[in-house]
Amino acid sequence: QVQLVESGGGSVQPGGSLRLSCAASGNIFSIDHMGWYRQAPGKARELVATVTSGGSSMYADSVKDRFTISRDNTKNTVFLQMNSLKPEDTAVYYCCAVDIHSRTFWGQGTQVTVSS
């Protein structure tokens, strides 16, 4: 089992920045890749960004050039730096980890609100 705890959400004005963190514990050596998803009210959960253990990353088109995902393997933590935030980025952001057996683990979610 892998446990994930997110932090760093909050409220910010359009154009602002936030940095989300996700700390993993438990069977961390089984983790293959980690990522962030988000779910806005009334919408399905969607992929935001992922990063492999080797550092390769991918992003949803909607966040490219604004968000950066990174991973500190020494601290078992993944980060999501979010710049130039827009109201449409408002959502609950969930950290996820996929292990070598293709099992997916989720954090509890952290709210991000972008509003003037």
GUGU-641423 format. One record per residue (C-alpha): y, z, x. Coordinates in pm, whole numbers, plus 50000, padded with zeros to 5 digits. Last residue first. Layout:
BEGIN
YZX...
END
This chain:
BEGIN
537694917248910533924916748893530914913549118528224938849029525174944949249522564968849113519674980149332516004974849261512964997649255511264980349545508454955849499505074949149661503284915849660499674911249764498984879349957496194895550164498394893750475501064913550292503984902250084507064924350073509744925049807513284938149777514864936349437518484929049352519734937649005522294911448915525894900048957525874869849188527434849648906530644869748951530914855349303530464871449642532034855149944529654874150171526234889950113524364904250410520764910150306518824933450531515144939650600513834971850751510654981550931512804998651194511334980651496510774949751282514464946151211514754917550964517594895350865518774877350554522174860850546524124852350231527114829250192526084796850366523204792750124523444815249819523034790949528520674768649723518124796849744517534806850100514884804250372514274824250686512164823051000512294856251185508774858151320507754884251064508904859650801512194860750612512904853750246516014846950040517334847949684514284841549467514804844749096513904870248828514314854848487517544857848293518804879148006520734902348233520634889848595517524893648806517504891449182514964885249452515034895449815512514889350087509744900650313506994882650500503634891450644503324928950594499964943650693501424963950977503674981750729500835000050556503105027750433506835024050473509414996750425513175001550427515314976950234519004973150309521734955250116525054945850268528044938650046530984915250076534054905649875535234872149747535054883649386535624921149365532884945749454530614969949275527544985949428524294979649609523584992849956520105007349928516564995649869513345015449916510034997649962506565012949968503594993450100500005000050000
END
